[in-house]
Amino acid sequence: QVQLVESGGGLVQAGGSLRLSCAASGLPFSKFSMGWFRQAPGKERMFVGAIRRSGGGTYYADFVKGRFTISRDSAENTVYLQMTSLKPEDTAVYYCAGTFRLIGSDYYLAGVYDYWGQGIQVTVSS
């Protein structure tokens, strides 16, 4: 059974940092591309970043470029989202997602991801 479990969320002041983790099980992790999405109350779910299957590159939404970094650890079957210079508008529930497909120009589309975590809250105070 495929499981994606997010952790590392919480409350942080503006300008601070958090690292989110997504532990994957039940799938060949190195062959999966992984993505991060977020959803604030009353707003649509938005793409944050993605990393291609092991050895591939990364992609980021414009509003997080230069502040967030996505990475993966094959030994731990975990993908990370390192968030720095956090802003109140970053407050949202963050979701990790995975796909066996080799993502390309469609990396930002939620529909290309087959597996999803339950989400974790990130709150940035000012």
Biotite code that builds the C-alpha atoms (Angstrom):
import biotite.structure as struc

atoms = struc.array([
    struc.Atom([0.000, 0.000, 0.000], chain_id="A", res_id=1, res_name="GLN", atom_name="CA", element="C"),
    struc.Atom([1.354, 3.383, -0.975], chain_id="A", res_id=2, res_name="VAL", atom_name="CA", element="C"),
    struc.Atom([1.661, 5.839, 1.897], chain_id="A", res_id=3, res_name="GLN", atom_name="CA", element="C"),
    struc.Atom([2.849, 9.443, 1.908], chain_id="A", res_id=4, res_name="LEU", atom_name="CA", element="C"),
    struc.Atom([3.140, 11.043, 5.346], chain_id="A", res_id=5, res_name="VAL", atom_name="CA", element="C"),
    struc.Atom([4.039, 14.696, 5.835], chain_id="A", res_id=6, res_name="GLU", atom_name="CA", element="C"),
    struc.Atom([5.726, 16.044, 8.947], chain_id="A", res_id=7, res_name="SER", atom_name="CA", element="C"),
    struc.Atom([7.618, 19.109, 10.141], chain_id="A", res_id=8, res_name="GLY", atom_name="CA", element="C"),
    struc.Atom([4.874, 21.709, 9.955], chain_id="A", res_id=9, res_name="GLY", atom_name="CA", element="C"),
    struc.Atom([3.938, 24.151, 12.662], chain_id="A", res_id=10, res_name="GLY", atom_name="CA", element="C"),
    struc.Atom([4.004, 27.802, 13.654], chain_id="A", res_id=11, res_name="LEU", atom_name="CA", element="C"),
    struc.Atom([6.866, 30.112, 12.719], chain_id="A", res_id=12, res_name="VAL", atom_name="CA", element="C"),
    struc.Atom([7.371, 33.863, 12.658], chain_id="A", res_id=13, res_name="GLN", atom_name="CA", element="C"),
    struc.Atom([7.775, 35.759, 9.411], chain_id="A", res_id=14, res_name="ALA", atom_name="CA", element="C"),
    struc.Atom([11.339, 35.533, 8.168], chain_id="A", res_id=15, res_name="GLY", atom_name="CA", element="C"),
    struc.Atom([11.874, 32.164, 9.798], chain_id="A", res_id=16, res_name="GLY", atom_name="CA", element="C"),
    struc.Atom([12.411, 28.707, 8.365], chain_id="A", res_id=17, res_name="SER", atom_name="CA", element="C"),
    struc.Atom([10.777, 25.294, 8.403], chain_id="A", res_id=18, res_name="LEU", atom_name="CA", element="C"),
    struc.Atom([11.619, 21.994, 6.778], chain_id="A", res_id=19, res_name="ARG", atom_name="CA", element="C"),
    struc.Atom([8.772, 19.750, 5.731], chain_id="A", res_id=20, res_name="LEU", atom_name="CA", element="C"),
    struc.Atom([9.328, 16.041, 5.229], chain_id="A", res_id=21, res_name="SER", atom_name="CA", element="C"),
    struc.Atom([7.309, 13.527, 3.260], chain_id="A", res_id=22, res_name="CYS", atom_name="CA", element="C"),
    struc.Atom([8.070, 9.890, 4.014], chain_id="A", res_id=23, res_name="ALA", atom_name="CA", element="C"),
    struc.Atom([7.080, 7.485, 1.253], chain_id="A", res_id=24, res_name="ALA", atom_name="CA", element="C"),
    struc.Atom([6.441, 3.765, 1.535], chain_id="A", res_id=25, res_name="SER", atom_name="CA", element="C"),
    struc.Atom([5.003, 1.069, -0.683], chain_id="A", res_id=26, res_name="GLY", atom_name="CA", element="C"),
    struc.Atom([6.461, 2.498, -3.871], chain_id="A", res_id=27, res_name="LEU", atom_name="CA", element="C"),
    struc.Atom([9.794, 2.423, -5.733], chain_id="A", res_id=28, res_name="PRO", atom_name="CA", element="C"),
    struc.Atom([10.792, 5.835, -4.444], chain_id="A", res_id=29, res_name="PHE", atom_name="CA", element="C"),
    struc.Atom([13.769, 6.381, -6.744], chain_id="A", res_id=30, res_name="SER", atom_name="CA", element="C"),
    struc.Atom([11.494, 5.945, -9.772], chain_id="A", res_id=31, res_name="LYS", atom_name="CA", element="C"),
    struc.Atom([8.888, 8.448, -8.593], chain_id="A", res_id=32, res_name="PHE", atom_name="CA", element="C"),
    struc.Atom([8.787, 12.159, -9.185], chain_id="A", res_id=33, res_name="SER", atom_name="CA", element="C"),
    struc.Atom([7.550, 14.048, -6.128], chain_id="A", res_id=34, res_name="MET", atom_name="CA", element="C"),
    struc.Atom([5.713, 17.321, -5.763], chain_id="A", res_id=35, res_name="GLY", atom_name="CA", element="C"),
    struc.Atom([4.605, 19.761, -3.089], chain_id="A", res_id=36, res_name="TRP", atom_name="CA", element="C"),
    struc.Atom([1.323, 21.671, -3.204], chain_id="A", res_id=37, res_name="PHE", atom_name="CA", element="C"),
    struc.Atom([-0.370, 23.992, -0.742], chain_id="A", res_id=38, res_name="ARG", atom_name="CA", element="C"),
    struc.Atom([-3.890, 25.205, -0.065], chain_id="A", res_id=39, res_name="GLN", atom_name="CA", element="C"),
    struc.Atom([-4.957, 28.162, 2.054], chain_id="A", res_id=40, res_name="ALA", atom_name="CA", element="C"),
    struc.Atom([-8.508, 28.464, 3.441], chain_id="A", res_id=41, res_name="PRO", atom_name="CA", element="C"),
    struc.Atom([-10.938, 29.483, 0.725], chain_id="A", res_id=42, res_name="GLY", atom_name="CA", element="C"),
    struc.Atom([-8.317, 29.239, -2.001], chain_id="A", res_id=43, res_name="LYS", atom_name="CA", element="C"),
    struc.Atom([-7.391, 26.701, -4.637], chain_id="A", res_id=44, res_name="GLU", atom_name="CA", element="C"),
    struc.Atom([-4.656, 24.140, -4.232], chain_id="A", res_id=45, res_name="ARG", atom_name="CA", element="C"),
    struc.Atom([-1.492, 25.520, -5.787], chain_id="A", res_id=46, res_name="MET", atom_name="CA", element="C"),
    struc.Atom([1.749, 24.013, -6.988], chain_id="A", res_id=47, res_name="PHE", atom_name="CA", element="C"),
    struc.Atom([4.798, 24.797, -4.851], chain_id="A", res_id=48, res_name="VAL", atom_name="CA", element="C"),
    struc.Atom([7.650, 22.679, -6.168], chain_id="A", res_id=49, res_name="GLY", atom_name="CA", element="C"),
    struc.Atom([8.601, 19.324, -7.629], chain_id="A", res_id=50, res_name="ALA", atom_name="CA", element="C"),
    struc.Atom([11.606, 17.082, -8.006], chain_id="A", res_id=51, res_name="ILE", atom_name="CA", element="C"),
    struc.Atom([11.956, 14.519, -10.748], chain_id="A", res_id=52, res_name="ARG", atom_name="CA", element="C"),
    struc.Atom([12.786, 10.871, -10.217], chain_id="A", res_id=53, res_name="ARG", atom_name="CA", element="C"),
    struc.Atom([16.234, 10.198, -8.780], chain_id="A", res_id=54, res_name="SER", atom_name="CA", element="C"),
    struc.Atom([18.862, 12.012, -10.798], chain_id="A", res_id=55, res_name="GLY", atom_name="CA", element="C"),
    struc.Atom([16.413, 14.531, -12.208], chain_id="A", res_id=56, res_name="GLY", atom_name="CA", element="C"),
    struc.Atom([15.940, 18.250, -11.720], chain_id="A", res_id=57, res_name="GLY", atom_name="CA", element="C"),
    struc.Atom([13.662, 20.510, -9.726], chain_id="A", res_id=58, res_name="THR", atom_name="CA", element="C"),
    struc.Atom([10.852, 22.952, -10.488], chain_id="A", res_id=59, res_name="TYR", atom_name="CA", element="C"),
    struc.Atom([9.396, 25.797, -8.431], chain_id="A", res_id=60, res_name="TYR", atom_name="CA", element="C"),
    struc.Atom([6.423, 28.102, -8.465], chain_id="A", res_id=61, res_name="ALA", atom_name="CA", element="C"),
    struc.Atom([7.378, 31.719, -9.099], chain_id="A", res_id=62, res_name="ASP", atom_name="CA", element="C"),
    struc.Atom([6.245, 32.855, -5.660], chain_id="A", res_id=63, res_name="PHE", atom_name="CA", element="C"),
    struc.Atom([8.709, 30.581, -3.831], chain_id="A", res_id=64, res_name="VAL", atom_name="CA", element="C"),
    struc.Atom([11.759, 30.777, -6.084], chain_id="A", res_id=65, res_name="LYS", atom_name="CA", element="C"),
    struc.Atom([14.836, 31.725, -4.097], chain_id="A", res_id=66, res_name="GLY", atom_name="CA", element="C"),
    struc.Atom([13.162, 30.876, -0.783], chain_id="A", res_id=67, res_name="ARG", atom_name="CA", element="C"),
    struc.Atom([12.183, 27.200, -0.959], chain_id="A", res_id=68, res_name="PHE", atom_name="CA", element="C"),
    struc.Atom([14.304, 24.200, -1.874], chain_id="A", res_id=69, res_name="THR", atom_name="CA", element="C"),
    struc.Atom([13.071, 20.698, -2.631], chain_id="A", res_id=70, res_name="ILE", atom_name="CA", element="C"),
    struc.Atom([15.327, 17.681, -2.214], chain_id="A", res_id=71, res_name="SER", atom_name="CA", element="C"),
    struc.Atom([15.114, 13.933, -1.729], chain_id="A", res_id=72, res_name="ARG", atom_name="CA", element="C"),
    struc.Atom([16.921, 11.279, 0.287], chain_id="A", res_id=73, res_name="ASP", atom_name="CA", element="C"),
    struc.Atom([16.754, 7.885, -1.380], chain_id="A", res_id=74, res_name="SER", atom_name="CA", element="C"),
    struc.Atom([18.090, 6.062, 1.696], chain_id="A", res_id=75, res_name="ALA", atom_name="CA", element="C"),
    struc.Atom([15.163, 7.358, 3.766], chain_id="A", res_id=76, res_name="GLU", atom_name="CA", element="C"),
    struc.Atom([12.558, 7.367, 0.981], chain_id="A", res_id=77, res_name="ASN", atom_name="CA", element="C"),
    struc.Atom([11.839, 10.951, 1.916], chain_id="A", res_id=78, res_name="THR", atom_name="CA", element="C"),
    struc.Atom([11.331, 14.186, 0.028], chain_id="A", res_id=79, res_name="VAL", atom_name="CA", element="C"),
    struc.Atom([11.939, 17.514, 1.770], chain_id="A", res_id=80, res_name="TYR", atom_name="CA", element="C"),
    struc.Atom([10.764, 21.066, 1.334], chain_id="A", res_id=81, res_name="LEU", atom_name="CA", element="C"),
    struc.Atom([13.158, 23.498, 2.990], chain_id="A", res_id=82, res_name="GLN", atom_name="CA", element="C"),
    struc.Atom([11.361, 26.808, 3.443], chain_id="A", res_id=83, res_name="MET", atom_name="CA", element="C"),
    struc.Atom([13.226, 29.996, 4.331], chain_id="A", res_id=84, res_name="THR", atom_name="CA", element="C"),
    struc.Atom([12.283, 33.680, 4.520], chain_id="A", res_id=85, res_name="SER", atom_name="CA", element="C"),
    struc.Atom([8.734, 32.639, 5.259], chain_id="A", res_id=86, res_name="LEU", atom_name="CA", element="C"),
    struc.Atom([5.922, 35.124, 4.779], chain_id="A", res_id=87, res_name="LYS", atom_name="CA", element="C"),
    struc.Atom([2.412, 35.212, 6.280], chain_id="A", res_id=88, res_name="PRO", atom_name="CA", element="C"),
    struc.Atom([1.025, 34.460, 2.825], chain_id="A", res_id=89, res_name="GLU", atom_name="CA", element="C"),
    struc.Atom([2.840, 31.113, 2.937], chain_id="A", res_id=90, res_name="ASP", atom_name="CA", element="C"),
    struc.Atom([0.328, 29.985, 5.565], chain_id="A", res_id=91, res_name="THR", atom_name="CA", element="C"),
    struc.Atom([-1.478, 26.938, 4.201], chain_id="A", res_id=92, res_name="ALA", atom_name="CA", element="C"),
    struc.Atom([-1.878, 23.197, 4.408], chain_id="A", res_id=93, res_name="VAL", atom_name="CA", element="C"),
    struc.Atom([1.002, 21.632, 2.512], chain_id="A", res_id=94, res_name="TYR", atom_name="CA", element="C"),
    struc.Atom([0.611, 18.359, 0.627], chain_id="A", res_id=95, res_name="TYR", atom_name="CA", element="C"),
    struc.Atom([3.167, 16.036, -0.885], chain_id="A", res_id=96, res_name="CYS", atom_name="CA", element="C"),
    struc.Atom([2.389, 13.977, -3.958], chain_id="A", res_id=97, res_name="ALA", atom_name="CA", element="C"),
    struc.Atom([4.059, 11.362, -6.108], chain_id="A", res_id=98, res_name="GLY", atom_name="CA", element="C"),
    struc.Atom([3.877, 10.023, -9.639], chain_id="A", res_id=99, res_name="THR", atom_name="CA", element="C"),
    struc.Atom([5.546, 7.230, -11.551], chain_id="A", res_id=100, res_name="PHE", atom_name="CA", element="C"),
    struc.Atom([5.266, 9.282, -14.713], chain_id="A", res_id=101, res_name="ARG", atom_name="CA", element="C"),
    struc.Atom([8.300, 11.188, -15.897], chain_id="A", res_id=102, res_name="LEU", atom_name="CA", element="C"),
    struc.Atom([7.146, 14.753, -15.430], chain_id="A", res_id=103, res_name="ILE", atom_name="CA", element="C"),
    struc.Atom([8.121, 17.485, -17.839], chain_id="A", res_id=104, res_name="GLY", atom_name="CA", element="C"),
    struc.Atom([6.178, 20.569, -18.855], chain_id="A", res_id=105, res_name="SER", atom_name="CA", element="C"),
    struc.Atom([3.227, 19.226, -16.848], chain_id="A", res_id=106, res_name="ASP", atom_name="CA", element="C"),
    struc.Atom([5.054, 19.193, -13.494], chain_id="A", res_id=107, res_name="TYR", atom_name="CA", element="C"),
    struc.Atom([2.765, 21.834, -11.935], chain_id="A", res_id=108, res_name="TYR", atom_name="CA", element="C"),
    struc.Atom([-0.505, 20.005, -12.658], chain_id="A", res_id=109, res_name="LEU", atom_name="CA", element="C"),
    struc.Atom([-2.066, 18.194, -9.720], chain_id="A", res_id=110, res_name="ALA", atom_name="CA", element="C"),
    struc.Atom([-3.632, 15.717, -12.119], chain_id="A", res_id=111, res_name="GLY", atom_name="CA", element="C"),
    struc.Atom([-0.297, 14.127, -13.018], chain_id="A", res_id=112, res_name="VAL", atom_name="CA", element="C"),
    struc.Atom([0.293, 12.996, -9.425], chain_id="A", res_id=113, res_name="TYR", atom_name="CA", element="C"),
    struc.Atom([-1.212, 9.648, -8.471], chain_id="A", res_id=114, res_name="ASP", atom_name="CA", element="C"),
    struc.Atom([-0.540, 9.538, -4.724], chain_id="A", res_id=115, res_name="TYR", atom_name="CA", element="C"),
    struc.Atom([-1.134, 12.180, -2.065], chain_id="A", res_id=116, res_name="TRP", atom_name="CA", element="C"),
    struc.Atom([-0.419, 12.709, 1.587], chain_id="A", res_id=117, res_name="GLY", atom_name="CA", element="C"),
    struc.Atom([-3.039, 14.030, 3.998], chain_id="A", res_id=118, res_name="GLN", atom_name="CA", element="C"),
    struc.Atom([-1.408, 17.424, 4.344], chain_id="A", res_id=119, res_name="GLY", atom_name="CA", element="C"),
    struc.Atom([0.228, 19.344, 7.176], chain_id="A", res_id=120, res_name="ILE", atom_name="CA", element="C"),
    struc.Atom([-0.404, 22.851, 8.492], chain_id="A", res_id=121, res_name="GLN", atom_name="CA", element="C"),
    struc.Atom([2.167, 25.621, 8.157], chain_id="A", res_id=122, res_name="VAL", atom_name="CA", element="C"),
    struc.Atom([1.329, 28.902, 9.867], chain_id="A", res_id=123, res_name="THR", atom_name="CA", element="C"),
    struc.Atom([3.500, 31.996, 9.504], chain_id="A", res_id=124, res_name="VAL", atom_name="CA", element="C"),
    struc.Atom([2.807, 34.821, 11.930], chain_id="A", res_id=125, res_name="SER", atom_name="CA", element="C"),
    struc.Atom([3.695, 38.496, 11.559], chain_id="A", res_id=126, res_name="SER", atom_name="CA", element="C"),
])
